[in-house]
Amino acid sequence: MKKPMVKLNNGTSVPLTEFVTWSINKQNMRTMPIEQKREIAEKISLKNSKGVITPKGVFSNMSEAVKALGISNPTLKSLCLNTAYPNYQIINPSARDLAKQFHKEHKAGSKKTITPIGSFDSMKSAAKALGISVDILRNYIKHDKKNYYYSKENLFVGVRKVHDPSDFHPALGYRLAKKVMTPAGMYRTRPQAARAFGLLTEEMKLLMKLNPEDFYFIK
């Protein structure tokens, strides 16, 4: 007697006895028509369109803001997540957005310049004291870094994102897989989360794309 089979959305089939051992999520992901998946993804995308506040006004989504500001989408997202720029904000940020926030400030103004004859509040004042042009001094700073350089106290101030020490790898440094948050809790990698839900890694990718509020990276 021929075994009953279940046809999957990728064109293949599996025995019913194997199919019933899968989790409900895996069964749905493997049998849902591709067109239906796309429709769901589009609806979720529209639902999750986020309004943003910028110095040039309020926009209903990031795409409109990007066009008006003339910057890239990643740059706008970075500005909105950086609490050092309160003029850029996401309207009604999700828990995922709040988890990604960071604070990073840049020192504004002239750079304190160190030369063999002393330190100066700006490159312009240093060039004047040396009796040379700013362009010549800039060339000295580029090629004679031992005697001409910027003071480190001027370059960057503020707080950067802090790495979790447990994520450090002797060979890879901090370049490890991102942690994944799910309704069942946090997992250190996406493959680990996929195994916990009885899914393949590719299926977990799709699940995260279709349900960004429930399944998302937290690092």
C-alpha positions as a printed Julia matrix, in Angstrom:
219×3 Matrix{Float64}:
  0.0    0.0    0.0
  1.32   3.4   -1.0
  2.16   5.68   1.92
  0.07   8.87   2.14
  2.18  11.89   1.22
  1.96  15.61   1.98
  2.95  18.02  -0.76
  5.12  20.96   0.34
  5.24  24.47  -1.1
  8.69  23.82  -2.63
  7.25  21.12  -4.89
  8.51  18.12  -2.93
  6.51  15.68  -0.81
  7.07  13.96   2.53
  5.35  10.96   4.13
  2.38  11.89   6.31
  3.94   9.92   9.17
  6.93  12.27   9.08
  4.84  15.42   8.54
  2.78  14.87  11.72
  5.97  14.8   13.8
  6.77  18.4   12.79
  5.8   21.38  14.92
  2.73  23.41  13.91
  4.96  26.29  12.83
  7.06  24.05  10.61
  3.97  22.47   9.05
  2.5   25.89   8.26
  5.76  27.28   6.89
  6.3   24.23   4.63
  2.74  24.08   3.24
  1.64  27.72   3.03
  1.51  28.88  -0.63
  4.39  31.17  -1.59
  1.93  33.83  -2.8
  0.21  33.83   0.59
  3.56  34.23   2.34
  4.31  37.24   0.18
  0.9   38.78   0.93
  1.47  38.33   4.66
  4.95  39.84   4.39
  3.57  42.87   2.53
  0.81  43.39   5.1
  3.27  43.17   7.97
  5.62  45.55   6.17
  2.83  48.12   5.82
  1.73  47.56   9.41
  5.26  48.08  10.7
  5.95  51.23   8.64
  7.35  53.62  11.21
  6.88  57.34  11.33
  9.93  59.43  12.2
 10.59  62.88  13.61
 13.43  64.82  11.97
 14.69  68.43  11.94
 12.83  68.83   8.62
  9.51  67.67   9.98
  7.48  64.56  10.76
  7.18  61.77   8.16
  4.82  58.8    8.06
  7.66  56.39   7.21
 11.42  56.28   6.78
 11.28  56.15   2.99
  9.67  59.6    2.85
 12.13  60.98   5.4
 15.13  59.59   3.49
 14.01  61.31   0.29
 13.42  64.63   2.07
 16.73  64.57   3.97
 18.87  63.23   1.13
 20.54  60.57   3.3
 20.59  56.78   3.24
 18.16  54.6    5.16
 20.9   53.1    7.41
 22.12  56.6    8.28
 18.61  57.73   9.24
 18.07  54.62  11.36
 21.38  55.22  13.11
 20.43  58.83  13.87
 17.02  57.78  15.2
 18.54  55.12  17.46
 21.32  57.41  18.71
 20.0   59.24  21.78
 22.69  61.89  21.27
 20.47  63.25  18.45
 17.07  64.01  20.08
 15.87  65.76  16.89
 15.74  62.34  15.2
 13.25  59.91  16.7
 11.08  56.94  15.73
  7.42  57.56  16.54
  6.11  54.86  18.9
  9.33  52.8   18.91
  8.98  49.06  19.45
 10.76  47.08  22.16
 13.19  46.02  19.48
 13.99  49.65  18.63
 14.5   50.54  22.28
 16.85  47.57  22.72
 19.02  48.88  19.88
 19.34  52.45  21.19
 22.81  53.76  21.99
 24.46  57.07  22.83
 27.42  58.37  20.86
 28.48  62.0   20.75
 31.06  63.71  18.56
 33.25  66.61  19.69
 32.32  69.67  17.66
 34.56  72.61  16.77
 38.25  73.02  15.98
 40.77  70.29  16.7
 43.53  71.06  19.17
 46.77  70.81  17.16
 50.17  69.81  18.53
 53.35  71.1   16.85
 57.08  71.26  17.75
 56.6   74.85  18.98
 53.59  74.09  21.16
 49.88  73.24  21.17
 47.15  75.39  19.62
 43.37  75.45  19.87
 42.97  75.04  16.11
 44.93  74.11  13.01
 44.45  77.65  11.7
 46.1   79.25  14.74
 48.92  76.68  14.61
 49.6   77.42  10.94
 49.67  81.17  11.67
 52.2   80.7   14.49
 54.38  78.52  12.26
 54.19  81.01   9.41
 52.82  78.45   6.95
 49.5   77.81   5.22
 46.84  75.48   6.59
 47.35  73.18   3.6
 51.06  72.83   4.34
 50.35  72.14   8.01
 47.74  69.55   7.02
 50.43  67.86   4.91
 52.83  67.87   7.88
 50.15  66.25  10.05
 49.65  63.58   7.41
 53.33  62.73   6.82
 55.14  63.77  10.04
 52.83  62.35  12.71
 55.55  62.32  15.33
 55.88  66.11  15.46
 52.53  67.3   14.07
 49.24  65.74  15.21
 45.81  66.35  16.7
 45.3   66.06  20.43
 43.36  62.91  21.32
 41.18  64.85  23.74
 39.42  66.49  20.76
 38.5   63.51  18.66
 35.64  61.45  20.13
 33.73  61.74  23.39
 30.64  60.02  24.68
 29.59  56.43  25.18
 29.72  53.7   22.57
 27.83  50.42  22.58
 29.24  48.06  25.19
 30.08  44.51  24.13
 28.99  41.58  26.25
 32.28  40.02  27.51
 30.74  36.57  27.13
 30.55  37.17  23.37
 34.33  37.55  22.96
 36.06  34.86  20.92
 39.9   34.57  20.89
 40.01  34.28  17.11
 36.86  36.08  15.99
 36.75  38.86  18.56
 33.2   40.13  18.9
 32.2   39.14  15.35
 29.86  36.39  16.53
 26.32  35.5   15.53
 23.63  37.86  16.81
 21.35  36.83  19.64
 17.72  36.21  18.73
 14.69  37.13  20.82
 11.58  34.95  20.48
  8.3   34.56  22.38
  9.92  31.57  24.08
 12.97  33.56  25.2
 16.42  34.52  23.95
 18.78  32.27  21.98
 22.45  32.97  21.36
 22.23  32.21  17.62
 19.57  31.94  14.94
 20.34  28.25  14.25
 19.89  27.57  17.96
 16.51  29.33  17.92
 15.52  27.42  14.79
 16.28  24.07  16.45
 14.25  25.06  19.5
 11.21  25.72  17.29
 11.76  22.63  15.16
 12.62  24.7   12.07
 15.4   24.92   9.54
 17.6   28.04   9.66
 16.06  29.28   6.4
 12.59  28.81   7.87
 13.6   30.8   10.94
 14.84  33.58   8.66
 11.42  33.72   7.02
  9.64  33.55  10.37
 11.7   36.52  11.6
 10.9   38.45   8.44
  7.16  37.78   8.72
  6.97  38.41  12.49
  9.59  41.11  13.28
  7.91  42.17  16.53
  8.11  38.66  18.02
 11.3   37.29  16.42
 14.24  39.7   16.11
 17.96  40.22  16.69
 18.81  41.98  19.93
 22.45  42.79  19.19
